[in-house]
């Protein structure tokens, strides 16, 4: 959790170079490393297609289908690295390289990738502009109250022959690259929908190409935690914000001191950050941030557009969009989701709570291993609900 926490902070505090696909200007520009995966239910087998942005002219698209022994279907994984003319007003490939083991019979998957690149980009251009307000715009009333997948987006009715004719396309600026959340048929059934998104952290990060479906990641580790009912409470504060926690929590700086770390080798700026991070027995982390509010035409309730998507990423993990919930009040916004790490199979819960004012945008960022949080939900929620601002 300490490693995850450090990487999460780096992700949140760092805004990398931003880009966009040709022919439209997204409300949230894509950042180098952003990727998204979709489930395509029109296949007779479980199938996914993903898209990754490297920079303004280099991308990757990948088709993946897991093996199915009962139906004697082999695993399929084909990736195409391609370049485009970023100055063009439509998708035009200027070069490509196919990766993965494939045979002549796999040409249908390569053709499928090509078709989806052109079709999805053309339909995003056709739907433009998609206002940033679509981030929390009501497009459905079914499902759980704050469910992102069921409720929020920008609807477009269109003809899409690859999906059988008339469909409804639902876009949301939160989703990287094409901003497409799902495609539903005339009967209301989901034909094509986003399942996960993430961001690779370097050129050697294989998180994108490791994707094999979220159900393939089953945690083999248990993160046991039992609240000490006799533990004393204390106030953890940073800047103008505070939480009431128990003495089972420690600041990262205190943990470093106890570990006899040479603090003289740690920059003062980093020490100030570590002092704002509280850890609980290696299973949970919480820290505060305060930033100047940004004008409404450049932000969602004070959260800059370019920074917003970063809050949904855990490095080297997939954000499970079926678990994403967004709730907004007059002066507050809460974002929560679960993520899965394919390397160590850990699953985590992230909760970001923002409180808005005319001048300052306050935030509490909470992350915990999913089993520890879900088994002690009342304990953790009580701590988060104790938040105060001076």
C-alpha positions in Angstrom: 0.0 0.0 0.0 2.9 2.4 0.7 4.2 1.9 -2.9 0.7 2.3 -4.3 0.3 5.5 -2.2 3.5 7.1 -3.4 2.7 6.4 -7.1 -0.9 7.6 -6.6 0.4 10.9 -5.2 2.8 11.3 -8.1 0.0 10.7 -10.5 -2.3 13.2 -8.9 0.4 15.9 -8.6 1.8 15.5 -12.0 0.1 16.6 -15.2 1.8 15.1 -18.2 1.7 16.2 -21.8 -1.8 16.2 -23.2 -3.1 15.2 -26.6 -6.3 14.3 -28.5 -7.3 12.2 -31.5 -7.9 13.9 -34.8 -11.1 15.8 -35.7 -12.3 16.9 -32.3 -11.2 18.7 -29.2 -12.0 16.8 -26.0 -13.1 18.5 -22.8 -10.4 16.5 -21.0 -7.3 16.1 -23.2 -5.7 12.7 -23.3 -2.5 12.3 -21.4 0.4 10.2 -22.5 -0.2 6.6 -21.2 -4.0 6.8 -21.0 -5.8 3.7 -22.0 -9.3 2.2 -22.1 -10.8 -1.3 -22.6 -14.2 -2.2 -24.0 -16.2 -5.5 -23.9 -17.8 -6.3 -27.3 -20.9 -8.5 -26.9 -21.4 -8.9 -30.6 -18.8 -11.7 -30.6 -19.8 -15.2 -30.0 -17.1 -15.4 -27.4 -15.8 -13.2 -24.6 -14.0 -10.4 -26.4 -12.3 -7.0 -25.6 -10.7 -4.2 -27.5 -8.5 -1.6 -25.9 -6.9 1.7 -27.0 -3.8 3.4 -25.7 -2.4 6.9 -26.2 1.4 7.2 -26.3 1.6 10.8 -27.7 -0.2 13.0 -30.2 0.7 10.7 -33.1 1.4 7.2 -31.7 -1.2 4.9 -30.3 -1.9 1.2 -29.8 -5.0 -0.9 -30.3 -5.4 -4.4 -29.0 -7.9 -7.2 -29.4 -8.1 -9.9 -26.6 -10.2 -13.0 -26.2 -9.5 -15.5 -23.4 -9.4 -19.2 -24.1 -12.6 -21.2 -23.7 -11.8 -24.9 -23.3 -15.5 -25.9 -23.3 -15.9 -24.4 -26.8 -12.3 -25.3 -27.9 -11.4 -21.7 -28.5 -7.8 -20.6 -28.1 -6.7 -17.4 -26.5 -6.3 -14.5 -28.9 -4.2 -11.4 -28.4 -3.4 -9.1 -31.3 -2.0 -5.6 -30.9 -1.4 -3.0 -33.5 1.0 -0.1 -32.8 0.2 2.7 -35.2 0.9 6.3 -36.1 -1.5 9.0 -37.4 -1.3 12.4 -39.0 -2.2 14.5 -35.9 -2.9 17.5 -38.1 -5.6 15.8 -40.1 -9.3 16.3 -39.4 -10.0 12.5 -39.5 -8.3 9.2 -38.7 -5.6 8.4 -41.1 -2.9 5.8 -40.3 0.6 6.7 -41.5 2.3 3.6 -40.2 1.5 0.4 -38.2 3.2 -2.7 -36.7 1.3 -5.8 -35.7 2.4 -7.5 -32.5 1.6 -10.9 -31.1 1.4 -14.4 -32.5 -1.3 -14.7 -35.1 -2.1 -16.7 -38.2 -3.7 -15.9 -41.5 -7.1 -16.9 -40.0 -6.7 -14.1 -37.5 -7.0 -11.5 -40.2 -10.6 -10.9 -39.0 -9.3 -9.5 -35.7 -6.8 -7.2 -37.5 -9.6 -6.0 -39.7 -11.8 -5.6 -36.7 -9.2 -3.3 -35.0 -8.9 -1.2 -38.1 -12.7 -0.9 -38.5 -13.1 0.2 -34.8 -10.4 2.8 -35.1 -12.0 4.5 -38.0 -15.6 4.0 -36.9 -15.2 5.1 -33.3 -13.1 8.2 -34.3 -15.6 9.2 -37.0 -18.6 8.9 -34.6 -16.8 10.9 -31.9 -16.2 13.6 -34.5 -19.9 13.4 -35.5 -21.1 13.8 -31.9 -18.8 16.8 -31.2 -19.1 18.9 -29.2 -19.5 16.8 -26.1 -19.7 19.4 -23.3 -17.8 18.7 -20.1 -21.2 18.9 -18.3 -21.8 15.4 -19.8 -19.5 14.2 -17.0 -22.5 14.1 -14.7 -25.3 14.7 -17.1 -28.3 12.5 -16.5 -28.9 10.1 -19.4 -30.6 7.2 -17.5 -32.5 6.6 -14.3 -31.9 2.9 -13.9 -29.4 1.3 -11.6 -27.9 2.5 -8.4 -28.3 6.2 -7.6 -24.8 7.3 -8.3 -23.7 4.6 -10.7 -21.5 6.1 -13.5 -22.2 3.4 -16.0 -26.0 3.6 -15.7 -26.6 7.3 -15.3 -24.1 9.7 -16.7 -23.4 10.7 -20.3 -24.3 12.4 -23.5 -26.7 10.4 -25.8 -26.5 10.2 -29.5 -28.8 8.1 -31.7 -27.0 6.9 -34.8 -26.8 4.2 -37.4 -24.0 1.8 -36.8 -24.1 -1.2 -39.1 -21.3 -3.1 -37.3 -23.8 -3.2 -34.3 -26.9 -4.1 -36.3 -28.3 -0.7 -37.4 -29.8 2.0 -35.1 -28.0 2.3 -31.8 -27.7 4.7 -29.0 -24.1 5.9 -28.3 -23.4 7.3 -24.9 -20.3 9.5 -24.5 -18.7 10.8 -21.4 -15.6 13.1 -21.3 -14.1 11.1 -18.4 -13.4 8.1 -20.7 -10.0 8.5 -22.5 -9.6 8.7 -26.3 -13.0 8.4 -28.0 -14.9 9.5 -24.9 -17.3 6.6 -25.6 -18.9 4.9 -22.6 -21.3 2.4 -24.3 -23.3 1.5 -27.3 -26.8 0.1 -26.8 -29.1 -1.6 -29.3 -32.7 -0.8 -30.1 -33.8 -3.3 -27.4 -31.7 -1.4 -24.8 -29.1 -4.1 -24.4 -25.5 -3.2 -24.1 -23.6 -4.2 -27.2 -20.3 -2.5 -26.6 -19.3 -0.9 -23.3 -16.3 0.3 -21.3 -15.0 -2.0 -18.6 -11.7 -0.5 -17.5 -9.4 2.4 -17.9 -5.9 3.2 -16.6 -2.6 4.9 -17.4 0.7 3.3 -17.9 3.6 5.1 -16.1 6.5 4.3 -18.5 7.4 2.7 -21.8 8.2 -0.5 -20.0 4.9 -0.6 -18.1 3.0 -3.6 -19.5 -0.4 -3.0 -17.8 -2.1 -2.3 -21.0 -0.9 -5.4 -22.9 -1.4 -7.6 -19.7 -5.2 -7.0 -19.7 -7.1 -10.3 -19.8 -10.5 -9.2 -18.4 -11.1 -8.0 -14.9 -12.6 -11.4 -13.8 -9.2 -13.0 -14.4 -7.7 -11.0 -11.5 -8.6 -12.9 -8.3 -6.9 -11.7 -5.1 -5.0 -14.5 -3.5 -4.0 -12.3 -0.5 -5.9 -11.4 2.6 -5.4 -8.1 4.2 -6.6 -8.7 7.7 -7.5 -5.7 9.8 -9.5 -5.4 13.0 -10.1 -1.9 14.5 -8.9 -1.7 18.1 -12.1 -0.8 19.9 -10.0 0.5 22.8 -7.7 2.7 20.7 -7.5 6.3 21.6 -8.7 8.9 19.1 -6.7 11.8 17.8 -7.0 14.6 15.3 -5.0 14.3 12.1 -4.8 17.7 10.4 -3.0 19.2 7.4 -3.6 22.8 6.4 -7.2 23.7 7.0 -8.5 20.1 7.0 -8.7 17.5 9.7 -10.0 14.0 10.4 -10.6 12.1 13.7 -8.6 8.9 13.5 -7.5 6.3 16.1 -3.9 6.0 17.3 -3.5 2.9 15.0 -2.8 5.5 12.2 0.6 7.0 11.7 1.9 9.7 9.3 4.3 8.5 6.7 7.0 10.8 8.1 6.6 9.2 11.5 7.0 5.7 9.9 10.2 6.9 8.3 11.5 8.2 11.6 10.7 4.9 13.3 12.5 3.1 10.6 15.6 5.3 11.2 15.4 6.8 7.8 18.0 9.5 7.1 15.6 12.4 6.7 18.4 14.7 5.6 18.4 12.7 2.3 14.7 13.5 1.8 13.9 16.9 0.3 11.9 19.2 2.6 9.2 19.4 0.0 8.7 15.6 0.1 8.8 15.6 3.9 5.9 18.1 3.9 3.9 15.8 1.7 4.7 12.7 3.8 3.6 14.5 6.9 0.1 14.9 5.3 -0.2 11.2 4.5 -1.6 8.9 7.2 -1.2 5.1 7.0 -3.1 2.3 8.8 -1.1 -0.9 9.3 -0.2 -1.0 5.6 -3.8 -1.5 4.5 -5.1 2.0 4.1 -3.8 5.5 3.3 -5.4 8.9 3.5 -4.0 12.3 2.6 -5.3 15.9 2.1 -4.8 18.4 -0.7 -5.8 22.0 -1.1 -5.7 23.8 -4.4 -6.9 27.2 -5.7 -10.4 26.8 -7.2 -10.4 27.1 -11.0 -12.9 29.1 -13.1 -16.0 27.2 -13.9 -15.4 27.1 -17.6 -12.1 25.3 -17.0 -13.1 23.0 -14.2 -15.8 20.8 -12.7 -16.7 22.5 -9.4 -13.2 23.8 -9.0 -11.4 20.6 -10.1 -9.4 21.4 -13.3 -10.5 19.4 -16.3 -6.9 18.3 -17.0 -6.5 17.0 -13.5 -9.8 15.3 -13.0 -9.1 12.1 -14.9 -5.9 11.6 -12.9 -8.0 10.9 -9.8 -9.4 7.8 -11.4 -6.1 6.1 -11.9 -4.0 3.8 -9.7 -0.7 3.1 -11.4 -0.2 -0.4 -12.8 -3.9 -1.2 -12.1 -7.2 -1.1 -13.9 -10.1 1.1 -12.7 -13.2 -1.1 -12.7 -15.8 1.3 -14.2 -18.7 -1.0 -13.1 -17.9 0.1 -9.5 -17.5 3.8 -10.2 -19.9 6.1 -8.4 -20.1 9.9 -8.5 -22.3 12.0 -6.2 -22.4 15.8 -6.1 -24.0 18.2 -3.7 -24.1 22.0 -3.7 -20.5 22.3 -2.3 -19.2 18.8 -2.5 -18.3 15.9 -4.8 -17.5 12.3 -3.9 -15.9 9.9 -6.3 -15.4 6.2 -5.4 -14.3 3.1 -7.4 -12.4 -0.2 -7.1 -9.3 -1.1 -9.0 -7.4 -4.3 -9.7 -3.7 -4.8 -10.1 -2.7 -7.6 -12.5 0.8 -8.0 -11.2 0.1 -8.7 -7.5 -3.7 -9.4 -7.9 -4.5 -6.8 -5.2 -7.8 -5.1 -5.3 -8.3 -1.6 -3.8 -11.0 0.9 -3.0 -10.4 4.6 -3.7 -12.6 7.5 -2.4 -12.0 11.1 -3.2 -14.1 13.7 -1.4 -13.9 17.3 -2.6 -15.3 20.3 -0.8 -15.6 23.4 -2.9 -15.4 27.1 -2.0 -15.0 30.3 -4.1 -11.2 30.3 -3.5 -10.1 26.8 -2.4 -10.9 23.3 -3.5 -10.3 21.0 -0.6 -9.9 17.2 -1.0 -9.5 14.0 1.0 -7.9 11.1 -0.9 -8.5 7.7 0.6 -7.2 4.3 -0.6 -7.5 0.9 1.1 -7.2 -2.8 0.1 -10.8 -3.8 -0.9 -11.2 -6.7 1.6 -9.9 -4.5 4.5 -12.3 -1.7 3.6 -15.4 -3.8 2.9 -15.0 -5.9 6.1 -14.7 -2.7 8.1 -16.8 -0.2 6.1 -18.5 1.4 9.1 -15.1 2.1 10.7 -13.6 3.7 7.6 -16.7 5.7 6.6 -17.0 7.1 10.1 -13.4 8.5 9.8 -14.1 10.0 6.4 -17.4 11.5 7.7 -15.5 13.2 10.6 -13.8 15.6 8.1 -13.8 19.2 9.1 -12.5 22.4 7.5 -11.3 25.3 9.6 
